[in-house]
Amino acid sequence: MMKMLGQLQQSQQKIEEAKKRMENEFLEEKTSDELLKVIVSKAGRVKELDLKDELLEDKEQLIDYLILTLNKALEKAQAQHDAELESVARQGMPQIPGMPF
């Protein structure tokens, strides 16, 4: 029982380390015409927005691009975040009879 508890604590520590690491791991998303580029962390924070001047001429297009591109980037970041945490958690889980890990 104590061994399992120790393994769970180690797993929790590795999960926390992975979360911190993902705060500094980034991914990029851009529009197909490359007028807008966003960079977000795997932790779901926007780091950078880069837009071409011509987007400033059309407020509606700018808003649409921002919403679509940010949502796409954040969805990718969330998927990668979840996959990495799941992987770390599976590695550190003790073997408990009846558990599907």
C-alpha positions as CSV (number, residue, x, y, z in Angstrom):
1,M,0.0,0.0,0.0
2,M,2.8,2.4,0.9
3,K,4.6,1.6,-2.4
4,M,1.4,2.5,-4.3
5,L,1.1,5.7,-2.4
6,G,4.7,6.6,-3.2
7,Q,4.1,5.9,-6.9
8,L,1.0,8.1,-6.9
9,Q,3.0,10.9,-5.3
10,Q,5.7,10.5,-7.9
11,S,3.1,10.5,-10.7
12,Q,1.6,13.7,-9.3
13,Q,5.0,15.4,-9.2
14,K,5.7,14.4,-12.8
15,I,2.3,15.8,-13.9
16,E,3.1,19.1,-12.2
17,E,6.5,19.2,-13.8
18,A,4.9,18.5,-17.2
19,K,2.4,21.3,-16.7
20,K,5.2,23.8,-15.9
21,R,7.2,22.6,-18.9
22,M,4.2,23.2,-21.2
23,E,4.0,26.8,-20.1
24,N,7.1,27.3,-22.1
25,E,6.3,25.1,-25.1
26,F,4.6,26.9,-27.9
27,L,2.8,26.1,-31.1
28,E,1.9,28.3,-34.0
29,E,-1.3,28.7,-36.0
30,K,-1.9,31.0,-39.0
31,T,-4.5,31.7,-41.5
32,S,-4.3,30.1,-44.9
33,D,-3.4,33.5,-46.5
34,E,-0.9,34.1,-43.7
35,L,-2.4,37.5,-42.8
36,L,-2.6,36.5,-39.1
37,K,-0.3,34.3,-37.0
38,V,-0.8,33.4,-33.4
39,I,1.6,31.6,-31.0
40,V,0.2,30.0,-27.9
41,S,1.6,27.9,-25.2
42,K,0.6,24.3,-24.6
43,A,-0.8,25.6,-21.3
44,G,-3.3,27.7,-23.3
45,R,-1.8,31.2,-23.0
46,V,-1.5,33.5,-26.0
47,K,2.2,34.5,-26.4
48,E,2.2,36.5,-29.7
49,L,-0.1,37.9,-32.4
50,D,1.3,38.9,-35.7
51,L,-1.0,40.5,-38.3
52,K,-0.4,42.1,-41.6
53,D,-1.4,45.8,-42.0
54,E,-4.1,45.0,-44.6
55,L,-6.1,43.3,-41.9
56,L,-6.4,46.6,-40.1
57,E,-8.4,47.9,-43.0
58,D,-11.3,45.5,-42.4
59,K,-12.4,45.3,-38.8
60,E,-14.9,42.5,-39.4
61,Q,-12.4,40.3,-41.2
62,L,-9.8,41.0,-38.4
63,I,-12.3,39.9,-35.7
64,D,-13.3,36.8,-37.7
65,Y,-9.6,35.9,-38.2
66,L,-8.7,36.4,-34.6
67,I,-11.6,34.3,-33.3
68,L,-11.1,31.4,-35.8
69,T,-7.3,31.3,-35.5
70,L,-7.1,31.7,-31.8
71,N,-9.7,29.0,-31.2
72,K,-7.9,26.7,-33.6
73,A,-4.6,27.3,-31.8
74,L,-6.1,26.9,-28.4
75,E,-7.8,23.6,-29.4
76,K,-4.5,22.2,-30.7
77,A,-2.7,23.4,-27.5
78,Q,-5.4,21.7,-25.3
79,A,-5.2,18.5,-27.2
80,Q,-1.4,18.4,-26.9
81,H,-1.6,19.4,-23.2
82,D,-4.1,16.6,-22.5
83,A,-2.1,14.0,-24.5
84,E,1.1,14.8,-22.7
85,L,-0.5,14.7,-19.2
86,E,-2.2,11.4,-20.0
87,S,1.1,10.0,-21.1
88,V,2.9,11.1,-17.9
89,A,0.0,9.9,-15.7
90,R,0.0,6.4,-17.4
91,Q,3.8,6.0,-16.9
92,G,3.6,6.7,-13.2
93,M,0.5,4.9,-12.2
94,P,0.9,1.9,-10.0
95,Q,-0.4,-1.4,-11.3
96,I,-3.7,-1.8,-9.5
97,P,-5.7,-5.0,-10.2
98,G,-8.8,-4.2,-12.2
99,M,-7.6,-0.8,-13.4
100,P,-7.4,-0.4,-17.2
101,F,-3.9,1.2,-17.3
